[in-house]
Amino acid sequence: MLTLDPPTGPDHVVEDVEEELAAALPETQGSRFFPMLQRLAWHLVAFVLLGAAAYILWREFHEISLGQIAGAMRAWGWDSVLLALGLSATSFLLMGTIEWLGLRWAGARIAVRSALAGSFIASAIAHSLGANLIVSGAIRARYYAKHGITLRQVAATTLFHGFSFTVGLSTLAGLALLLAGSQNIAAVSRIANPVADGLGAILLAGVGAYVVLCATLRRPLRGFGHSVKLPSVRVAAAQLTIGAVDNAVAAAIIWVLLPSGAVDYFTFVGAYAPSVVVGLVSHVPGGVGVFEGSISTLLRGLEPAGLAAAFLGYRLFFFVLPLLIAGVALAADTVRERPSKKI
């Protein structure tokens, strides 16, 4: 049974989580954690979504040349490139803030700088490899061990991070769909105005219900063999606020690289948010292809070369460069720790 109770002290944070996270680590996961039937089902979903994405991307972009894409990238200008890089750095900084809050909620005391570094390494690598909770949890366990943070605290922090992302994305998507619906989103996308309004209201109602539960529910939520004790209402408010801003900043990386006036920001976010979810559900590493195919389907009338260039810039600034930096940082940290282990 997985129990995430609020910490009552440094040594009592999460009940029976160590085995759950250990089962999630790459070297120990087995049939108990991923039953064969479940694996096959997810592989089928990934195959179908990837195939659909490949067709959509071919349909949208097969007539453009590499020269046209290169021309669209040259049209960014250094101001757009620097802005995209700054937005990417800001997003990782916000993720690090959530990480620090999660560690404190789990009863771990760690310097903000160390939490930011651990979050960056875990998030940058997990974004690109996929299976975010499993991969990021394994990396956190490796990085935070030297700080005396237990595996149970790592598990709590990883799940806290996942909850923050979910409520933050839901908040952003709900607000964006309602605002875009009022601006006639159907004119520039394949989302009808009533659908945008309805989905936006549902998402915000779900976030509101989460906050109300955090404010009123004192006993753990139970289901599917697990129990979770929700955080306080103040922590929940911080989760959805920082999570929403983080996702808004990440969406802006693509938006600032699109041709000027191509689509308004809220309409773009209305397509971005569900595309992130589709990419995650696909289990394709980084949602590559599936994410882009979903946005291309939901938005219409965008100049193909400009959209393709924006996708490439997003992958470069938010995935490839952070992955390279995180890989070097993790390797350097591993080398630096080796001598102390021999003593």
C-alpha positions as CSV (number, residue, x, y, z in Angstrom):
1,M,0.0,0.0,0.0
2,L,1.4,3.4,-0.9
3,T,0.8,6.0,1.7
4,L,1.9,9.6,1.4
5,D,1.2,11.2,4.8
6,P,2.4,14.7,5.6
7,P,5.7,14.4,7.6
8,T,5.5,14.6,11.4
9,G,9.3,14.6,11.6
10,P,12.5,14.1,9.5
11,D,12.3,10.3,9.9
12,H,8.6,9.8,9.4
13,V,7.5,10.9,6.0
14,V,6.0,8.3,3.8
15,E,4.7,4.9,4.8
16,D,5.6,1.9,2.7
17,V,6.9,3.9,-0.2
18,E,10.5,2.6,-0.4
19,E,9.5,-0.7,-1.9
20,E,7.3,1.1,-4.5
21,L,10.0,3.3,-5.7
22,A,12.6,0.5,-5.6
23,A,10.2,-1.4,-7.9
24,A,10.2,1.6,-10.2
25,L,13.9,1.9,-10.6
26,P,15.2,0.5,-13.9
27,E,17.3,-2.2,-12.4
28,T,14.6,-3.6,-10.2
29,Q,11.3,-3.2,-12.0
30,G,9.7,-6.5,-12.9
31,S,6.4,-8.1,-13.7
32,R,5.0,-7.1,-10.4
33,F,5.2,-3.4,-11.3
34,F,4.4,-3.7,-15.0
35,P,2.2,-6.7,-15.7
36,M,2.6,-8.1,-19.1
37,L,-0.9,-7.2,-20.2
38,Q,-0.4,-3.6,-19.2
39,R,2.9,-3.4,-21.0
40,L,1.3,-4.7,-24.2
41,A,-1.6,-2.3,-23.9
42,W,0.7,0.7,-23.5
43,H,3.0,-0.4,-26.3
44,L,-0.1,-0.7,-28.6
45,V,-1.2,2.8,-27.6
46,A,2.3,4.2,-28.3
47,F,2.4,2.4,-31.6
48,V,-1.0,3.8,-32.7
49,L,-0.3,7.3,-31.6
50,L,3.2,7.4,-33.1
51,G,1.8,6.1,-36.4
52,A,-1.0,8.7,-36.4
53,A,1.5,11.4,-35.6
54,A,3.8,10.3,-38.4
55,Y,0.9,10.6,-40.9
56,I,-0.2,14.0,-39.6
57,L,3.4,15.4,-39.7
58,W,3.9,14.0,-43.2
59,R,0.6,15.5,-44.4
60,E,1.4,18.9,-42.9
61,F,5.1,19.2,-43.7
62,H,6.0,17.0,-46.7
63,E,5.8,19.9,-49.2
64,I,8.3,22.1,-47.4
65,S,12.0,21.9,-47.9
66,L,14.9,22.1,-45.4
67,G,15.8,25.4,-47.0
68,Q,12.4,26.9,-46.1
69,I,12.7,25.6,-42.5
70,A,16.2,27.1,-42.3
71,G,14.9,30.4,-43.6
72,A,12.2,30.4,-40.9
73,M,14.8,29.8,-38.2
74,R,17.0,32.6,-39.5
75,A,13.9,34.9,-39.3
76,W,13.8,34.4,-35.5
77,G,16.5,36.9,-34.8
78,W,18.8,36.8,-31.8
79,D,16.2,38.4,-29.6
80,S,13.8,35.5,-30.1
81,V,16.6,33.0,-29.6
82,L,17.7,34.6,-26.3
83,L,14.1,34.9,-25.2
84,A,13.5,31.2,-25.9
85,L,16.6,30.3,-23.9
86,G,15.6,32.5,-21.1
87,L,12.1,31.0,-21.0
88,S,13.6,27.5,-20.9
89,A,15.9,28.4,-18.0
90,T,12.9,30.0,-16.2
91,S,10.9,26.8,-16.6
92,F,13.6,24.7,-15.1
93,L,14.0,27.2,-12.2
94,L,10.3,26.9,-11.5
95,M,10.5,23.1,-11.6
96,G,13.4,23.5,-9.1
97,T,11.2,25.6,-6.8
98,I,8.5,22.9,-6.8
99,E,11.3,20.3,-6.1
100,W,12.4,22.3,-3.0
101,L,8.8,22.6,-1.8
102,G,8.3,18.8,-2.3
103,L,11.5,18.0,-0.4
104,R,10.4,20.2,2.5
105,W,6.9,18.6,2.5
106,A,8.6,15.2,2.6
107,G,10.6,16.2,5.6
108,A,14.0,16.6,3.9
109,R,16.1,19.6,4.7
110,I,18.3,20.6,1.9
111,A,19.8,23.8,0.5
112,V,17.9,25.5,-2.2
113,R,20.9,25.4,-4.6
114,S,21.2,21.6,-4.2
115,A,17.4,21.2,-4.8
116,L,17.6,23.3,-7.9
117,A,20.6,21.2,-9.2
118,G,18.9,17.9,-8.4
119,S,15.7,19.0,-10.1
120,F,17.4,20.2,-13.2
121,I,19.4,17.0,-13.7
122,A,16.3,14.8,-13.0
123,S,13.9,16.8,-15.1
124,A,16.2,17.4,-18.1
125,I,17.1,13.7,-18.4
126,A,13.5,12.4,-17.7
127,H,12.0,14.8,-20.3
128,S,14.0,13.3,-23.0
129,L,13.9,9.7,-22.0
130,G,10.2,9.5,-21.1
131,A,8.7,7.5,-18.2
132,N,9.2,10.7,-16.2
133,L,8.2,9.4,-12.7
134,I,10.4,6.3,-12.9
135,V,13.4,7.9,-14.6
136,S,13.3,11.1,-12.5
137,G,12.8,9.1,-9.3
138,A,15.8,7.0,-10.1
139,I,18.0,10.0,-10.8
140,R,16.8,11.8,-7.7
141,A,17.6,8.7,-5.6
142,R,21.2,8.7,-7.0
143,Y,21.8,12.5,-6.6
144,Y,20.2,13.1,-3.2
145,A,21.8,10.1,-1.5
146,K,24.8,12.2,-0.6
147,H,22.6,14.7,1.2
148,G,21.1,12.0,3.5
149,I,17.7,12.0,1.8
150,T,16.0,8.7,2.1
151,L,14.4,6.7,-0.7
152,R,11.0,7.2,0.8
153,Q,11.5,11.0,0.8
154,V,12.6,10.8,-2.9
155,A,9.4,8.9,-3.7
156,A,7.3,11.5,-2.0
157,T,9.1,14.4,-3.8
158,T,8.7,12.7,-7.1
159,L,5.0,12.2,-6.7
160,F,4.6,15.8,-5.3
161,H,6.3,17.0,-8.5
162,G,3.9,14.9,-10.6
163,F,0.9,16.3,-8.8
164,S,2.2,19.9,-9.2
165,F,2.6,19.4,-12.9
166,T,-0.9,17.9,-13.3
167,V,-2.8,20.6,-11.4
168,G,-0.6,23.3,-13.0
169,L,-1.2,22.1,-16.5
170,S,-5.0,21.7,-15.8
171,T,-5.2,25.3,-14.4
172,L,-3.3,26.7,-17.4
173,A,-5.4,24.7,-19.9
174,G,-8.7,25.6,-18.3
175,L,-7.9,29.3,-18.2
176,A,-6.5,29.3,-21.8
177,L,-9.5,27.4,-23.2
178,L,-12.0,29.8,-21.5
179,L,-10.2,32.9,-22.7
180,A,-9.6,31.6,-26.2
181,G,-13.2,30.5,-26.4
182,S,-14.3,34.0,-25.7
183,Q,-12.0,35.2,-28.6
184,N,-13.5,32.7,-31.1
185,I,-10.9,30.0,-30.9
186,A,-12.7,28.1,-33.7
187,A,-11.5,30.7,-36.2
188,V,-7.9,29.6,-35.9
189,S,-8.1,26.1,-34.5
190,R,-10.2,22.9,-34.8
191,I,-11.6,23.4,-31.3
192,A,-15.2,24.6,-31.4
193,N,-16.0,27.5,-29.0
194,P,-18.5,25.5,-26.9
195,V,-16.0,22.6,-26.6
196,A,-13.3,25.1,-25.4
197,D,-15.6,26.6,-22.9
198,G,-16.9,23.2,-21.6
199,L,-13.4,21.7,-21.3
200,G,-12.0,24.8,-19.7
201,A,-14.8,24.8,-17.1
202,I,-14.3,21.1,-16.4
203,L,-10.6,21.4,-15.9
204,L,-10.9,24.4,-13.5
205,A,-13.6,22.6,-11.6
206,G,-11.3,19.7,-11.2
207,V,-8.5,21.9,-9.9
208,G,-11.0,23.7,-7.6
209,A,-12.1,20.3,-6.2
210,Y,-8.5,19.4,-5.5
211,V,-7.9,22.6,-3.5
212,V,-11.2,22.1,-1.6
213,L,-10.2,18.5,-0.7
214,C,-6.8,19.7,0.5
215,A,-8.5,22.3,2.7
216,T,-11.1,20.0,4.2
217,L,-10.0,16.4,4.0
218,R,-8.0,15.2,6.9
219,R,-7.9,11.5,6.3
220,P,-6.0,9.8,3.4
221,L,-7.7,9.2,0.1
222,R,-7.8,5.5,-0.7
223,G,-8.2,3.7,-4.0
224,F,-6.6,1.0,-6.2
225,G,-4.7,-0.4,-3.2
226,H,-3.1,2.9,-2.3
227,S,-3.7,5.8,0.1
228,V,-2.5,9.3,-0.2
229,K,-2.7,12.1,2.4
230,L,-3.1,15.4,0.6
231,P,-1.0,18.4,1.3
232,S,-2.3,21.5,3.1
233,V,-4.3,24.1,1.2
234,R,-1.4,26.5,1.2
235,V,0.9,23.9,-0.4
236,A,-1.8,23.0,-2.9
237,A,-2.2,26.6,-3.9
238,A,1.6,26.8,-4.4
239,Q,1.5,23.7,-6.5
240,L,-1.1,24.9,-8.9
241,T,0.3,28.5,-9.1
242,I,3.9,27.5,-9.8
243,G,2.8,24.6,-11.9
244,A,0.6,26.8,-14.1
245,V,3.3,29.4,-14.5
246,D,5.9,26.8,-15.4
247,N,3.7,25.3,-18.1
248,A,2.8,28.7,-19.4
249,V,6.5,29.5,-19.7
250,A,7.2,26.2,-21.5
251,A,4.4,26.9,-23.9
252,A,5.8,30.3,-24.6
253,I,9.1,28.8,-25.9
254,I,7.3,27.6,-29.0
255,W,5.0,30.6,-29.3
256,V,7.8,33.2,-29.4
257,L,9.5,31.2,-32.2
258,L,6.4,31.2,-34.4
259,P,6.0,33.9,-37.1
260,S,4.7,37.1,-35.6
261,G,0.9,37.2,-35.4
262,A,0.5,33.6,-36.4
263,V,-1.8,32.8,-33.4
264,D,-2.6,34.4,-30.1
265,Y,-1.1,33.0,-27.0
266,F,-4.2,31.7,-25.3
267,T,-5.4,29.9,-28.4
268,F,-1.9,28.3,-28.7
269,V,-1.9,27.2,-25.1
270,G,-5.4,25.7,-25.7
271,A,-3.7,23.4,-28.2
272,Y,-0.4,23.0,-26.3
273,A,-1.8,21.6,-23.1
274,P,-3.7,18.6,-24.5
275,S,-0.8,17.9,-26.8
276,V,1.5,17.6,-23.8
277,V,-0.9,15.1,-22.3
278,V,-1.1,13.1,-25.5
279,G,2.7,13.1,-25.7
280,L,2.9,11.7,-22.1
281,V,0.2,9.1,-22.7
282,S,2.0,7.9,-25.8
283,H,5.1,6.8,-23.8
284,V,7.2,7.9,-26.7
285,P,10.4,9.4,-25.3
286,G,9.8,13.1,-25.0
287,G,6.6,12.7,-26.8
288,V,8.6,13.2,-30.0
289,G,6.3,13.4,-33.1
290,V,3.1,12.7,-31.1
291,F,3.2,16.1,-29.4
292,E,4.0,18.0,-32.7
293,G,1.3,16.0,-34.5
294,S,-1.3,16.9,-31.9
295,I,-0.6,20.6,-32.1
296,S,-0.6,20.5,-35.9
297,T,-4.0,18.8,-35.8
298,L,-5.5,21.2,-33.3
299,L,-4.2,24.4,-34.9
300,R,-4.9,25.4,-38.5
301,G,-3.8,28.1,-40.9
302,L,-0.2,28.3,-39.5
303,E,2.6,28.6,-42.0
304,P,4.1,25.1,-42.2
305,A,7.8,26.1,-42.4
306,G,7.4,28.5,-39.4
307,L,5.7,25.9,-37.3
308,A,8.3,23.2,-38.1
309,A,11.1,25.6,-37.2
310,A,9.4,26.5,-33.9
311,F,9.1,22.8,-33.1
312,L,12.8,22.3,-33.8
313,G,13.7,25.3,-31.6
314,Y,11.5,24.0,-28.8
315,R,13.2,20.6,-28.9
316,L,16.7,22.2,-29.0
317,F,16.2,24.8,-26.3
318,F,14.0,22.8,-23.9
319,F,15.2,19.2,-24.5
320,V,18.6,18.8,-26.2
321,L,20.6,21.5,-24.6
322,P,19.3,20.8,-21.0
323,L,19.9,17.1,-21.6
324,L,23.5,17.7,-22.6
325,I,24.1,20.0,-19.7
326,A,22.4,17.6,-17.2
327,G,24.4,14.7,-18.6
328,V,27.7,16.5,-18.1
329,A,26.7,17.6,-14.6
330,L,25.6,14.2,-13.5
331,A,28.8,12.6,-14.9
332,A,30.9,15.3,-13.1
333,D,29.0,14.7,-9.8
334,T,29.6,11.0,-10.1
335,V,33.4,11.4,-10.7
336,R,33.6,13.9,-7.8
337,E,31.9,11.5,-5.4
338,R,34.1,8.5,-6.3
339,P,37.2,9.4,-4.2
340,S,35.1,9.9,-1.1
341,K,33.7,6.4,-1.4
342,K,37.2,4.8,-1.5
343,I,38.3,6.4,1.7
